[in-house]
Amino acid sequence: MDFKYLSLLLLCLFFLNGYSQDQEKTILTTFHSISSNDLLNDATELSSPKYGGRLSGSPGYLAVAQWVADQLKQAGVKPGMSDGTYFQYFPNAYSDVLTPGSITLLAGKNNPKKEYKFPDDYFPGSNSASGIVSGEVVYAGFGISAPELGYDDYQNIDVKGKIVLLETGLPYTANDSTQLKWLKYTYNQYKFKRAKELGAAGLLYVSKIANPNTTYLDGFVYAHINEAVAEELFDGTGQKYAGMRGTIAKSLHPNSLVLNKKIQISASTKHFPDSRSCNVVGMIEGSDPGLKSEAIILGAHLDAVGHPGCLFPGALDNASGSCDILAAAKAMAASGVKPARTIIFVFFGGEECGLFGSTKCVESPVWPKEKVICMINLDMVGNGTGFNVENGKSFPELLQYFSAANDKYIHRDLIATEAHPNFGRARTDGAVFQKNGYKTLGLWTTGTVKPVYYHQPLDNTDGLTPEIMEDAAKLLYLGVLNLANDKTVGKK
């Protein structure tokens, strides 16, 4: 028999070894109290219109943060901040999108006037300025001027007074050290500022997802469009939009051009530059005098993308992960078996705006970094049939607790991946911790059951599978509790 398999089998057989019979009974009773119905109710609450899509920095987000803090307090989870509160604040400007706005293809020599439709064809810019702009459309590739890399999408084209049509991301896609040279150019904020700096009147982004991870610029109006709209704008140029991104990326040579179309974009917004947001931080203090100084951090982002033209409920992304952690926190607090180590629960704000909350958490740690056993991040863990423990293969000493809990009590397909260096920008809260030297695991689902509406108005509770949410919370409850109580962690 394979030694690794034997070790896992023995861990499963004696998974609750070290607990008394009464403690084991209490643990399993609490385990079975975690309910898919309760999780769905909590997800319904977080997705409610009264929170306005949980846009970080907005009154709706602050209200939902208070609701989560109240739930933690009611469950007996202590405040996790040194000032005795649940809230870790940070600056977070935001914009209210007051109407869907409009995008109009103006009549020209080769085309009739056309009004594009919200939300089928476009989404308004989450940080667009208010106003109406119009102009010729110029395709400017990725919107990057990088002279040190010998690359400039704006070379030989004039965008002053024009509407620029831009790609998201980078033309250089390899995950290697060269990407570090491109890193600063991947940010939406850079692209918008560069376009305005060159005199562009407005911008169309070929990426029809609601995205508050942009920047507000006075007088600069923009919107997100789908590829079908971009293709129409290419009509008559002798080129097709389809494949243009790949062509530029393959050659690393810009291919900008005037499209001989005129567009009008209107937006109605109100910007709040001085607002702030917060992480919600709860704690179950360790019970062992020698181990309570060590901590395990569980995190999930609480915010979503708000109300850009209509409500974006953010049920899967990420009410699901937040509710999974909340359910695990309630179960741990209710259990008669207290963890030897401290367990910290962080509901991050500002993830969708640029990972503000997790960045705040590593720059102003809620627990000494050298005393953190690991950080476990959950994002979009509410639709599927199995689990993927990201980075688990690289940390088998951590993975074993979750594999054993799953094999003995949950019985879902569970896979694990290895940790790899990421030379690009961080995309998740977990990646922020990983880049800052924490042992980090990510819990994801596999085997999607229902359609995924990423940053779309249809990301509501109809897209959730509550049964996988229940099992995710149970996996966290058992896995983290046993990790917290194993006195041999770090000594094997």
C-alpha positions as CSV (number, residue, x, y, z in Angstrom):
1,M,0.0,0.0,0.0
2,D,1.3,3.5,-0.9
3,F,2.7,5.2,2.3
4,K,1.0,8.5,1.6
5,Y,-2.4,6.7,1.2
6,L,-1.8,4.8,4.4
7,S,-1.0,8.0,6.3
8,L,-4.2,9.6,5.0
9,L,-6.2,6.5,5.9
10,L,-4.9,6.5,9.4
11,L,-5.6,10.2,9.8
12,C,-9.2,9.5,8.6
13,L,-9.6,6.6,11.0
14,F,-8.4,8.7,14.0
15,F,-9.6,12.0,12.6
16,L,-11.1,13.0,16.0
17,N,-8.5,11.2,18.0
18,G,-7.4,13.3,21.0
19,Y,-11.0,14.4,21.8
20,S,-13.0,12.8,24.5
21,Q,-16.2,10.9,23.6
22,D,-18.3,13.9,24.7
23,Q,-16.2,16.3,22.7
24,E,-16.4,14.2,19.6
25,K,-20.2,14.0,20.0
26,T,-20.3,17.8,20.4
27,I,-18.2,18.4,17.3
28,L,-20.3,16.2,15.1
29,T,-23.6,17.6,16.5
30,T,-22.4,21.1,15.6
31,F,-21.1,19.8,12.3
32,H,-24.6,18.5,11.4
33,S,-26.2,21.8,12.5
34,I,-24.6,23.6,9.5
35,S,-27.6,23.9,7.1
36,S,-27.9,24.7,3.4
37,N,-31.2,26.4,4.2
38,D,-29.5,28.8,6.6
39,L,-26.7,29.4,4.1
40,L,-29.2,30.2,1.4
41,N,-31.0,32.6,3.7
42,D,-27.8,34.4,4.5
43,A,-26.9,34.6,0.8
44,T,-30.4,36.0,0.1
45,E,-29.8,38.7,2.8
46,L,-26.4,39.7,1.4
47,S,-27.8,39.8,-2.2
48,S,-30.8,42.0,-1.1
49,P,-31.5,45.2,-3.0
50,K,-31.3,47.1,0.3
51,Y,-27.5,46.8,0.2
52,G,-27.3,48.1,-3.4
53,G,-25.0,45.5,-4.7
54,R,-22.5,45.9,-1.8
55,L,-20.3,48.4,-3.6
56,S,-17.3,48.9,-1.3
57,G,-17.3,52.4,0.2
58,S,-21.0,53.0,-0.3
59,P,-23.6,53.2,2.4
60,G,-25.0,49.9,1.2
61,Y,-21.7,48.2,1.8
62,L,-21.2,49.7,5.3
63,A,-24.7,48.5,6.2
64,V,-24.0,44.9,5.1
65,A,-20.7,45.1,7.0
66,Q,-22.6,46.0,10.1
67,W,-25.0,43.1,9.5
68,V,-22.1,40.6,9.3
69,A,-20.6,42.1,12.5
70,D,-24.0,41.8,14.3
71,Q,-24.1,38.1,13.2
72,L,-20.6,37.5,14.6
73,K,-21.5,39.2,17.8
74,Q,-24.7,37.3,18.2
75,A,-22.8,34.0,17.6
76,G,-20.2,34.8,20.2
77,V,-17.4,35.6,17.9
78,K,-15.3,38.4,19.4
79,P,-14.2,41.6,17.7
80,G,-10.9,41.0,16.0
81,M,-9.5,44.6,16.0
82,S,-7.3,45.9,18.8
83,D,-9.7,48.8,19.4
84,G,-12.5,46.4,20.4
85,T,-14.5,46.7,17.2
86,Y,-15.1,44.5,14.2
87,F,-14.1,47.1,11.7
88,Q,-10.7,47.8,10.0
89,Y,-11.2,51.0,7.9
90,F,-9.4,52.2,4.8
91,P,-10.0,54.9,2.1
92,N,-12.3,53.8,-0.7
93,A,-13.6,56.3,-3.2
94,Y,-16.7,55.1,-5.2
95,S,-19.2,56.4,-7.7
96,D,-23.0,56.0,-7.8
97,V,-24.2,55.2,-11.3
98,L,-27.5,56.9,-11.4
99,T,-28.8,55.7,-14.8
100,P,-27.7,53.1,-17.4
101,G,-26.6,56.0,-19.7
102,S,-26.5,55.3,-23.4
103,I,-24.2,54.4,-26.3
104,T,-25.2,55.6,-29.8
105,L,-23.6,54.9,-33.1
106,L,-24.1,58.1,-35.0
107,A,-25.2,58.0,-38.6
108,G,-22.4,58.0,-41.0
109,K,-21.6,57.5,-44.7
110,N,-21.7,53.7,-44.4
111,N,-24.0,53.1,-41.4
112,P,-27.3,54.3,-40.0
113,K,-27.8,55.6,-36.5
114,K,-28.1,52.9,-33.9
115,E,-28.9,52.9,-30.2
116,Y,-27.2,50.1,-28.3
117,K,-29.1,48.4,-25.5
118,F,-28.4,48.1,-21.8
119,P,-27.6,45.5,-20.4
120,D,-27.4,43.3,-23.6
121,D,-24.8,45.4,-25.4
122,Y,-23.0,47.5,-22.8
123,F,-22.6,48.4,-19.1
124,P,-22.0,51.9,-18.0
125,G,-18.6,52.7,-16.5
126,S,-18.6,52.2,-12.7
127,N,-16.4,55.3,-12.3
128,S,-17.3,57.2,-15.3
129,A,-17.7,61.0,-15.1
130,S,-21.2,62.4,-15.8
131,G,-21.8,63.9,-19.2
132,I,-22.2,63.4,-22.9
133,V,-19.2,62.9,-25.2
134,S,-19.0,62.1,-28.9
135,G,-16.3,61.6,-31.4
136,E,-14.6,59.4,-34.0
137,V,-13.7,55.9,-32.8
138,V,-10.0,55.0,-32.8
139,Y,-8.9,51.4,-32.0
140,A,-5.8,51.8,-29.8
141,G,-5.1,48.2,-28.9
142,F,-4.2,47.8,-25.3
143,G,-3.8,51.5,-24.7
144,I,-0.2,51.2,-23.6
145,S,2.8,53.5,-24.2
146,A,5.9,51.6,-23.0
147,P,9.0,53.1,-24.7
148,E,11.4,51.0,-22.6
149,L,9.7,47.9,-24.1
150,G,9.6,49.2,-27.6
151,Y,5.8,49.2,-27.6
152,D,3.3,52.0,-28.1
153,D,-0.3,51.5,-29.1
154,Y,-0.6,55.3,-29.6
155,Q,2.3,55.6,-32.1
156,N,1.2,57.3,-35.3
157,I,-2.4,57.9,-34.3
158,D,-4.1,61.0,-32.9
159,V,-6.8,60.4,-30.3
160,K,-7.4,64.0,-29.3
161,G,-11.1,64.5,-29.1
162,K,-11.7,60.9,-30.1
163,I,-13.4,57.9,-28.5
164,V,-10.7,55.2,-27.9
165,L,-11.6,51.6,-28.2
166,L,-9.4,49.5,-25.9
167,E,-8.6,46.0,-24.8
168,T,-8.2,45.0,-21.2
169,G,-5.0,43.3,-19.9
170,L,-1.7,43.0,-21.6
171,P,-0.4,41.9,-25.0
172,Y,2.3,40.0,-23.2
173,T,0.7,36.9,-21.5
174,A,3.5,34.6,-20.4
175,N,3.7,34.2,-16.6
176,D,7.5,34.8,-16.4
177,S,9.9,37.4,-15.1
178,T,9.5,39.5,-18.3
179,Q,5.9,40.2,-17.3
180,L,7.2,42.2,-14.4
181,K,8.3,44.8,-16.9
182,W,4.8,45.0,-18.2
183,L,3.1,44.9,-14.8
184,K,2.3,48.6,-14.3
185,Y,0.6,48.7,-17.7
186,T,-2.0,46.1,-16.9
187,Y,-4.0,48.3,-14.6
188,N,-7.2,49.9,-15.9
189,Q,-6.3,53.0,-14.0
190,Y,-3.1,53.4,-16.1
191,K,-5.0,52.9,-19.4
192,F,-7.7,55.5,-18.5
193,K,-5.2,58.1,-17.4
194,R,-3.0,57.6,-20.5
195,A,-6.0,57.9,-22.8
196,K,-7.1,61.2,-21.2
197,E,-3.5,62.4,-21.1
198,L,-3.4,62.1,-24.9
199,G,-6.7,64.1,-25.2
200,A,-9.2,61.3,-25.7
201,A,-12.8,62.5,-25.1
202,G,-14.0,59.1,-23.9
203,L,-13.4,55.4,-23.9
204,L,-15.1,52.1,-24.9
205,Y,-13.7,49.0,-23.1
206,V,-14.1,45.7,-24.8
207,S,-15.0,43.8,-21.7
208,K,-18.7,43.7,-20.8
209,I,-18.4,43.1,-17.1
210,A,-19.3,45.6,-14.3
211,N,-15.9,46.7,-12.9
212,P,-15.4,49.2,-10.1
213,N,-11.6,48.5,-10.3
214,T,-11.1,51.6,-12.5
215,T,-10.5,55.3,-11.9
216,Y,-12.6,58.4,-11.9
217,L,-11.3,61.2,-14.0
218,D,-13.1,64.5,-14.3
219,G,-14.8,64.9,-17.6
220,F,-13.8,61.4,-18.8
221,V,-16.8,59.3,-19.8
222,Y,-16.5,55.6,-20.6
223,A,-18.5,52.4,-20.9
224,H,-18.0,48.6,-21.3
225,I,-19.1,47.0,-24.5
226,N,-19.3,43.4,-25.8
227,E,-17.3,42.0,-28.7
228,A,-20.4,42.2,-31.0
229,V,-20.5,46.0,-30.7
230,A,-16.7,46.1,-31.3
231,E,-17.1,44.0,-34.4
232,E,-19.8,46.4,-35.7
233,L,-17.4,49.3,-35.2
234,F,-14.8,47.5,-37.4
235,D,-17.3,47.2,-40.3
236,G,-15.9,48.8,-43.4
237,T,-12.2,48.8,-42.3
238,G,-11.3,45.7,-44.2
239,Q,-10.4,44.0,-40.8
240,K,-12.3,42.0,-38.3
241,Y,-12.2,42.7,-34.6
242,A,-12.3,38.9,-33.9
243,G,-8.7,37.8,-33.4
244,M,-7.3,41.4,-33.3
245,R,-6.3,41.0,-29.6
246,G,-4.5,37.7,-30.4
247,T,-2.7,39.1,-33.4
248,I,-1.2,41.9,-31.4
249,A,-0.3,39.6,-28.6
250,K,1.4,37.1,-31.0
251,S,3.5,39.8,-32.7
252,L,3.9,42.2,-29.8
253,H,3.4,44.8,-32.4
254,P,0.6,47.5,-32.1
255,N,-2.2,47.5,-34.7
256,S,-4.1,50.6,-34.0
257,L,-6.4,52.2,-36.6
258,V,-9.2,54.8,-37.2
259,L,-12.5,53.0,-37.6
260,N,-14.4,55.7,-39.5
261,K,-17.4,55.5,-37.1
262,K,-18.7,58.1,-34.6
263,I,-20.0,57.2,-31.2
264,Q,-21.8,59.2,-28.5
265,I,-21.6,58.0,-24.9
266,S,-23.7,59.5,-22.1
267,A,-23.4,58.8,-18.4
268,S,-25.0,60.0,-15.2
269,T,-23.0,59.4,-12.0
270,K,-22.0,61.0,-8.7
271,H,-18.5,60.5,-7.4
272,F,-17.6,60.3,-3.7
273,P,-13.8,60.8,-3.4
274,D,-13.5,60.9,0.4
275,S,-15.5,57.8,1.4
276,R,-14.1,54.9,3.3
277,S,-14.8,51.2,3.5
278,C,-13.8,48.4,5.9
279,N,-12.9,44.8,6.5
280,V,-15.1,43.0,9.1
281,V,-12.8,41.1,11.4
282,G,-13.9,38.5,14.0
283,M,-11.9,36.3,16.3
284,I,-12.3,33.1,18.3
285,E,-9.4,33.3,20.8
286,G,-7.3,30.2,21.3
287,S,-7.7,28.3,24.5
288,D,-4.2,26.8,24.9
289,P,-1.8,29.1,26.8
290,G,1.1,28.0,24.6
291,L,-0.6,28.0,21.2
292,K,-3.2,30.9,21.4
293,S,-0.5,33.3,20.1
294,E,-0.7,31.4,16.8
295,A,-3.6,32.0,14.4
296,I,-5.3,30.7,11.3
297,I,-7.0,33.3,9.1
298,L,-10.1,32.6,7.0
299,G,-11.0,35.3,4.5
300,A,-13.6,36.1,1.8
301,H,-14.5,39.3,0.1
302,L,-17.8,40.7,1.2
303,D,-18.2,43.4,-1.4
304,A,-19.6,43.1,-4.9
305,V,-19.9,45.5,-7.9
306,G,-22.8,47.6,-6.9
307,H,-25.6,49.0,-9.0
308,P,-24.2,50.2,-12.4
309,G,-27.5,50.8,-14.2
310,C,-29.3,48.0,-12.3
311,L,-28.7,45.8,-9.3
312,F,-25.8,43.3,-9.6
313,P,-26.6,41.1,-6.6
314,G,-23.2,39.4,-6.3
315,A,-24.6,36.1,-5.0
316,L,-21.9,33.7,-6.2
317,D,-19.3,36.5,-6.3
318,N,-19.0,36.6,-3.4
319,A,-21.9,36.3,-1.0
320,S,-21.3,32.5,-1.3
321,G,-17.8,32.6,0.1
322,S,-18.7,35.1,2.8
323,C,-21.7,33.0,3.9
324,D,-19.5,29.8,4.0
325,I,-17.1,31.5,6.4
326,L,-19.9,33.0,8.5
327,A,-21.5,29.6,8.9
328,A,-18.1,28.0,9.9
329,A,-17.5,30.8,12.3
330,K,-20.9,30.3,13.9
331,A,-20.3,26.6,14.2
332,M,-16.9,27.0,15.8
333,A,-18.3,29.5,18.3
334,A,-21.2,27.2,19.1
335,S,-19.0,24.1,19.6
336,G,-18.2,23.0,23.1
337,V,-14.7,22.2,21.8
338,K,-12.6,25.4,21.7
339,P,-9.6,25.7,19.3
340,A,-6.2,25.7,20.9
341,R,-5.0,28.3,18.4
342,T,-6.7,31.5,17.6
343,I,-9.0,31.6,14.5
344,I,-9.6,34.9,12.7
345,F,-12.4,35.6,10.2
346,V,-11.9,38.5,7.8
347,F,-14.7,39.7,5.4
348,F,-12.8,41.9,3.0
349,G,-14.0,45.1,1.6
350,G,-12.7,46.7,-1.6
351,E,-11.7,43.5,-3.4
352,E,-13.6,44.5,-6.5
353,C,-12.1,48.0,-6.4
354,G,-8.5,46.7,-6.4
355,L,-7.9,44.4,-3.5
356,F,-8.0,47.3,-1.0
357,G,-9.1,45.3,2.0
358,S,-6.6,42.5,1.8
359,T,-3.9,45.0,1.0
360,K,-4.8,46.9,4.2
361,C,-4.8,43.6,6.1
362,V,-1.2,42.7,5.1
363,E,0.1,46.3,5.5
364,S,-1.6,46.7,8.9
365,P,-1.8,43.0,10.1
366,V,-4.6,42.1,12.5
367,W,-2.2,39.3,13.8
368,P,1.6,39.1,13.7
369,K,2.6,37.6,10.4
370,E,5.2,35.3,11.9
371,K,2.4,33.8,14.1
372,V,0.0,33.0,11.3
373,I,-0.1,29.3,10.5
374,C,-1.9,29.9,7.2
375,M,-4.5,32.0,5.4
376,I,-7.4,30.3,3.7
377,N,-9.3,32.3,1.1
378,L,-12.8,31.6,-0.3
379,D,-14.1,33.2,-3.5
380,M,-17.1,32.0,-5.5
381,V,-17.6,28.8,-3.5
382,G,-21.3,28.3,-4.1
383,N,-21.8,26.5,-7.4
384,G,-20.4,23.0,-8.1
385,T,-20.1,19.4,-7.1
386,G,-16.5,19.2,-5.7
387,F,-13.6,21.1,-4.2
388,N,-10.2,22.4,-5.3
389,V,-7.8,23.3,-2.6
390,E,-5.5,25.8,-4.4
391,N,-1.9,25.5,-3.4
392,G,-2.7,22.4,-1.3
393,K,-0.1,20.2,-3.0
394,S,2.6,22.6,-1.9
395,F,1.5,22.5,1.7
396,P,0.5,18.9,2.4
397,E,0.9,19.5,6.1
398,L,-2.1,21.8,5.8
399,L,-4.0,19.9,3.1
400,Q,-4.2,16.7,5.1
401,Y,-6.8,18.1,7.6
402,F,-9.2,19.0,4.8
403,S,-8.6,15.8,2.8
404,A,-9.3,13.8,5.9
405,A,-12.4,15.7,6.8
406,N,-13.7,15.3,3.3
407,D,-12.9,11.6,3.0
408,K,-14.5,10.7,6.4
409,Y,-17.5,13.0,6.6
410,I,-18.3,14.9,3.4
411,H,-17.4,12.6,0.5
412,R,-17.0,15.2,-2.3
413,D,-14.5,15.0,-5.1
414,L,-11.5,17.0,-3.8
415,I,-8.4,17.9,-5.7
416,A,-5.4,20.1,-4.9
417,T,-3.0,22.2,-7.0
418,E,0.5,23.3,-6.5
419,A,1.5,26.9,-5.7
420,H,3.2,28.7,-8.6
421,P,4.9,32.1,-8.8
422,N,2.6,34.7,-10.2
423,F,4.5,37.5,-12.0
424,G,1.3,39.3,-12.9
425,R,-0.9,41.4,-10.7
426,A,-2.7,39.8,-7.9
427,R,-6.3,38.9,-8.7
428,T,-7.6,37.6,-5.4
429,D,-7.3,38.4,-1.8
430,G,-5.5,35.2,-1.3
431,A,-2.9,36.2,-3.9
432,V,-2.2,39.4,-1.9
433,F,-1.4,37.3,1.2
434,Q,0.6,34.8,-0.9
435,K,2.7,37.6,-2.5
436,N,3.4,38.9,1.0
437,G,4.8,35.6,2.2
438,Y,1.9,33.9,4.0
439,K,1.2,30.2,3.5
440,T,-2.0,30.5,1.6
441,L,-4.7,28.1,0.5
442,G,-7.7,28.9,-1.7
443,L,-10.9,26.9,-1.5
444,W,-12.8,26.7,-4.8
445,T,-15.5,24.6,-6.3
446,T,-15.3,22.2,-9.3
447,G,-18.0,20.8,-11.6
448,T,-20.2,23.8,-12.2
449,V,-23.9,22.9,-11.9
450,K,-25.5,26.1,-13.0
451,P,-24.5,29.0,-15.4
452,V,-22.0,31.4,-13.9
453,Y,-22.9,35.1,-14.5
454,Y,-19.6,36.8,-13.5
455,H,-20.1,40.5,-12.8
456,Q,-23.6,40.3,-14.4
457,P,-27.1,41.3,-13.2
458,L,-28.1,37.6,-13.2
459,D,-25.5,36.7,-10.4
460,N,-28.4,36.1,-8.0
461,T,-29.2,33.3,-5.6
462,D,-30.8,31.2,-8.4
463,G,-27.3,30.5,-9.5
464,L,-26.2,29.0,-6.2
465,T,-26.2,25.3,-5.2
466,P,-26.7,25.6,-1.4
467,E,-25.6,22.0,-0.9
468,I,-22.0,22.7,-1.9
469,M,-22.1,25.8,0.3
470,E,-23.1,23.6,3.3
471,D,-20.3,21.2,2.6
472,A,-17.8,24.0,2.1
473,A,-18.7,25.4,5.6
474,K,-18.5,21.9,7.1
475,L,-15.1,21.3,5.5
476,L,-13.8,24.5,6.9
477,Y,-15.3,23.8,10.4
478,L,-13.8,20.3,10.7
479,G,-10.6,21.0,8.9
480,V,-9.7,24.3,10.6
481,L,-10.8,23.0,14.0
482,N,-8.5,20.0,13.8
483,L,-5.6,22.1,12.4
484,A,-6.1,24.6,15.2
485,N,-6.0,21.8,17.8
486,D,-3.1,19.8,16.5
487,K,-0.2,20.6,18.8
488,T,2.3,19.0,16.4
489,V,1.7,21.5,13.6
490,G,5.1,23.0,12.6
491,K,6.9,20.4,14.7
492,K,6.7,17.4,12.3
